[in-house]
């Protein structure tokens, strides 16, 4: 069987996901894509671009598209029915937290809703994401002057919505060595974006430093286009603690820095899966994560008491303990947690993706 992957935002985690699926599937998957930029215009207009780029859409047994396209627009450009479509939500515009200077863009919101309705198969990258989308769509639709408050569209979406966790490539562990840091290394490997709450991360480090704890700092992750004042100030404030600061262009360098780290912290207010955390934990980092979003889902319940924090004060207390003499590393615990992340390796999860493709082809 042969499938076509249409990715309007081919960069970052979208690219990692796309390449992983294509490279690991037993089926042939062709790719057409656009650069990862101007995401609003990708959602609004990428359908217009792809209708001219794809010369023979009918040769495929099915199409794979992600949330950076308006699927209903795309389908409308063809004179007869196109092959069945699998739609995958990495994120959505209904519940994405807004920056202080932003307003809701209802065109993007309804594009996501109409795409979900138009899809033949519909997948989310976590149950937390799926549930949040349905709840947010219900809130949005209730603001509309619908006849008799008709929300039947939600039943249609919910009846076909399923979950496929993203796959991860853990081949870098082949070079793994036992960490021998005398001073704990704390890791940031998230995007340099407001929704990841870097100010909370650096504030707790500042308080930890004032309390007299010693640590080293590895700062990774993709920068935003504009200069980020929070990171510029942190580079000065923690100049004596910083081991690495900035995006690692080379994947080998990135993974080596993960393997050098001991603790990974997230303060995010938006996380539908958590590639960066899963990779860091698989590399042997102990995570400190908020007990919300997708984190209670991707971290097995047996570890929740040790790694999920309730609020800022709880984060400070847990980090203080980990940096103290009392909180010395438990290698058995670290190994068990790392092994648990192997659930998300492409090796283990690709069979679920191939079954989804078989299900898609059966609809043609």
C-alpha positions in Angstrom: 0.0 0.0 0.0 1.1 3.6 -0.6 0.2 6.7 1.4 0.8 10.4 1.1 1.9 12.5 4.1 0.9 16.2 3.7 2.8 18.3 6.3 2.3 22.1 6.1 4.7 22.8 9.1 7.7 20.6 8.5 10.0 21.6 11.4 10.5 21.0 15.1 8.5 18.2 16.7 6.3 18.0 13.5 9.3 17.1 11.5 10.6 14.6 14.0 7.2 12.9 14.1 6.8 12.9 10.3 10.2 11.5 9.6 9.8 8.9 12.4 6.6 7.6 11.0 7.8 7.5 7.4 11.2 5.8 8.3 9.7 3.2 10.5 6.5 2.2 8.8 6.5 -1.0 6.7 4.4 0.8 4.1 5.5 3.4 1.5 4.7 6.9 2.6 5.5 9.8 0.3 5.9 13.3 1.7 4.9 16.8 0.5 5.7 19.6 2.9 6.1 23.3 3.6 8.6 25.0 5.9 7.8 25.5 9.6 6.9 29.2 9.6 3.9 31.5 9.8 1.7 28.9 11.3 -1.5 31.0 11.0 -1.0 31.3 7.3 -0.2 27.6 7.1 -3.6 26.8 8.6 -5.4 29.4 6.5 -3.8 28.9 3.1 -1.7 25.7 2.8 -4.6 23.9 1.3 -4.4 26.2 -1.7 -0.8 25.4 -2.2 -1.1 21.7 -1.9 -3.9 21.4 -4.4 -1.5 22.5 -7.1 1.5 20.6 -5.8 0.0 17.1 -5.7 -0.3 15.9 -9.3 -2.0 12.5 -8.8 -3.7 12.3 -5.5 -5.8 9.3 -6.6 -2.9 6.9 -6.8 -2.7 6.7 -3.0 -4.6 4.4 -0.6 -4.9 7.1 1.9 -3.7 10.6 3.0 -2.1 11.7 6.3 -2.4 15.3 7.3 -1.8 17.3 10.5 -3.4 20.2 12.2 -1.7 22.9 10.2 -4.1 22.7 7.3 -7.8 23.3 6.8 -8.9 19.9 5.7 -12.4 20.9 4.6 -10.9 23.5 2.3 -8.4 21.0 0.9 -11.1 18.5 0.1 -13.3 21.1 -1.6 -10.6 21.7 -4.3 -11.1 18.2 -5.9 -13.9 17.3 -8.3 -14.4 13.8 -6.9 -13.8 12.2 -3.6 -10.1 12.0 -2.7 -8.6 9.0 -0.8 -9.6 8.7 2.8 -7.8 11.0 5.2 -6.2 10.4 8.6 -6.0 13.7 10.5 -3.5 14.0 13.4 -3.6 16.7 16.0 -0.2 17.7 17.5 -1.8 20.8 19.0 -5.0 22.7 18.4 -6.0 26.4 18.3 -9.0 26.0 20.7 -7.1 25.6 23.9 -3.6 26.9 23.1 -2.8 29.4 25.8 -2.6 33.0 24.5 0.2 35.4 25.2 -0.7 38.7 27.0 -0.9 40.6 23.6 -2.9 38.0 21.8 -6.6 37.4 21.1 -8.5 34.3 20.1 -8.5 33.8 16.3 -11.9 32.2 15.6 -11.0 31.4 12.0 -8.2 29.1 13.2 -10.5 27.7 15.8 -13.2 26.8 13.4 -10.7 25.5 10.9 -9.6 22.9 13.5 -13.2 22.0 14.2 -14.2 21.6 10.6 -11.0 19.6 9.9 -11.9 17.2 12.7 -15.4 16.8 11.2 -14.0 16.3 7.7 -11.5 13.6 8.6 -12.2 9.9 8.0 -9.9 8.9 10.9 -9.0 11.3 13.7 -6.1 10.9 16.1 -4.7 13.0 19.0 -1.2 12.6 20.6 -2.6 12.0 24.1 -5.9 11.5 25.9 -5.4 14.8 27.8 -5.2 16.5 24.4 -8.3 14.7 23.0 -10.4 15.5 26.1 -9.2 19.2 26.2 -10.1 19.6 22.5 -13.7 18.2 23.0 -14.2 20.4 26.1 -12.9 23.5 24.4 -15.0 22.8 21.2 -18.1 22.5 23.4 -17.4 25.9 25.0 -16.9 27.5 21.6 -20.0 26.0 20.0 -22.1 27.1 23.0 -21.3 30.7 22.1 -22.8 30.2 18.7 -26.5 30.9 18.0 -27.2 27.2 17.1 -30.7 26.0 16.6 -31.9 24.4 19.9 -28.3 24.5 21.2 -27.4 21.6 18.8 -24.0 20.2 19.7 -24.3 17.0 17.7 -21.2 17.9 15.8 -19.3 17.0 19.0 -20.7 13.5 19.1 -19.5 13.1 15.5 -16.0 14.2 16.5 -15.9 12.2 19.7 -17.1 9.0 18.1 -14.1 8.8 15.8 -11.4 10.5 18.0 -8.6 8.1 19.1 -5.1 8.4 20.5 -1.8 7.5 19.0 1.2 8.5 21.1 4.1 9.9 19.1 7.1 7.7 18.6 10.6 8.6 19.7 14.0 7.5 18.5 16.2 6.4 21.3 19.2 5.1 19.3 21.3 7.7 21.1 21.2 5.5 24.2 23.7 3.2 22.5 26.4 5.7 23.6 25.1 6.1 27.1 27.5 6.1 30.0 26.8 6.3 33.7 26.6 9.9 34.9 29.4 10.9 37.2 28.5 14.6 37.9 29.7 15.6 41.3 27.5 18.7 41.0 23.9 18.0 39.7 23.2 19.2 36.1 19.8 20.7 35.6 18.3 20.7 32.1 16.0 22.9 30.1 15.3 21.4 26.6 12.0 23.0 25.7 11.1 25.7 23.2 12.0 29.3 24.3 8.3 30.2 24.3 5.9 31.9 26.7 3.8 28.7 27.0 6.7 26.8 28.5 7.0 29.4 31.3 10.8 29.9 31.4 10.3 32.6 34.0 9.1 30.0 36.5 12.1 27.8 35.7 14.6 30.6 36.2 12.8 32.0 39.2 13.0 28.6 41.1 16.7 28.3 40.1 17.3 31.8 41.5 15.6 30.9 44.8 17.6 27.6 44.9 20.8 29.5 44.3 19.9 32.0 47.1 19.3 29.1 49.4 22.9 28.0 48.9 22.5 24.9 46.7 25.1 24.2 44.0 24.1 23.1 40.5 25.1 23.3 36.9 22.8 24.4 34.0 22.3 23.0 30.5 20.0 25.2 28.4 18.8 23.7 25.1 15.7 24.2 22.9 14.5 26.1 19.9 14.5 29.9 20.1 11.7 32.1 19.0 12.3 34.5 16.1 12.4 37.5 18.3 14.9 38.0 21.1 13.8 36.5 24.4 14.7 38.8 27.3 14.1 36.1 30.0 16.9 33.9 28.5 19.3 36.9 27.9 19.0 37.9 31.5 19.4 34.3 32.7 22.6 33.9 30.7 24.1 36.7 32.7 22.6 35.7 36.1 23.7 32.1 35.9 27.0 32.6 34.0 28.9 30.6 36.7 26.5 27.7 36.5 26.0 27.4 32.7 27.6 24.4 31.0 25.8 24.9 27.7 23.5 27.7 26.5 21.6 27.6 23.2 20.1 25.4 20.5 22.1 22.4 19.6 22.1 22.3 15.8 23.7 18.8 15.7 21.5 16.0 17.1 24.5 14.1 18.4 25.5 17.2 20.5 21.9 17.5 21.7 21.7 13.9 22.9 25.1 14.0 24.5 24.0 17.0 26.5 20.8 15.1 27.6 23.0 12.2 28.7 25.1 14.6 30.8 22.0 16.0 32.6 20.6 14.8 35.9 17.3 16.7 36.4 14.8 18.0 33.8 12.3 20.5 34.9 9.1 21.7 33.2 6.7 24.5 34.2 4.7 24.4 31.0 1.1 25.5 30.6 0.8 23.8 27.3 2.0 20.3 26.6 0.0 17.7 24.7 2.6 15.0 24.8 6.1 16.1 25.8 8.9 15.0 23.4 11.5 16.9 25.3 10.6 15.4 28.7 10.3 11.8 27.3 13.7 12.1 25.7 15.4 13.5 28.8 13.9 10.9 31.1 14.9 8.1 28.7 18.4 9.6 28.9 18.4 9.1 32.7 17.1 12.5 33.9 14.8 12.6 36.9 11.9 14.9 36.0 10.1 17.5 38.0 6.8 18.2 36.2 3.5 19.9 37.0 0.8 17.4 37.9 -1.4 18.4 34.9 -1.6 18.5 31.1 -0.2 15.3 29.6 2.4 14.7 32.2 0.3 12.4 34.5 -0.5 10.4 31.4 3.0 9.9 29.9 4.6 9.3 33.4 3.4 6.0 34.8 1.2 6.3 38.0 3.8 4.5 40.1 6.2 7.5 39.8 3.7 10.3 40.3 4.4 10.9 43.9 8.1 11.3 43.2 8.1 13.5 40.1 4.9 15.5 39.8 4.7 18.8 41.8 1.6 20.7 42.9 2.7 24.3 42.8 5.8 26.6 42.9 6.5 25.9 46.6 6.3 22.2 46.0 8.7 22.5 43.0 11.2 24.4 45.2 10.9 21.8 48.0 11.4 18.9 45.7 14.3 20.5 43.9 16.0 21.4 47.2 15.7 17.9 48.3 17.2 16.5 45.1 20.2 18.9 45.4 20.8 18.2 49.0 22.9 15.4 50.5 19.7 13.6 51.5 18.4 13.5 47.9 21.2 11.5 46.4 20.4 9.8 43.1 18.7 6.4 43.3 20.1 4.6 40.2 17.4 1.9 40.4 14.6 4.4 40.4 16.2 6.3 37.5 16.6 3.1 35.4 12.9 2.1 36.0 11.7 5.5 35.0 14.0 5.5 31.9 12.8 2.0 30.9 9.2 3.1 31.2 9.7 5.7 28.5 10.7 3.0 26.1 7.0 2.5 25.6 7.2 5.5 23.2 10.0 4.2 21.1 9.1 3.8 17.4 10.2 0.2 17.6 7.4 -0.5 20.1 4.8 1.9 18.8 5.0 1.6 15.0 2.7 -1.4 14.8 -0.1 0.9 16.1 0.6 3.3 13.3 0.6 0.6 10.6 -2.7 -0.7 11.9 -4.1 2.8 11.6 -2.9 3.0 7.9 -4.5 -0.4 7.3 -7.7 0.9 8.8 -7.5 4.0 6.6 -6.9 1.9 3.4 -10.0 -0.2 4.2 -12.1 2.9 3.9 -11.1 3.5 0.3 
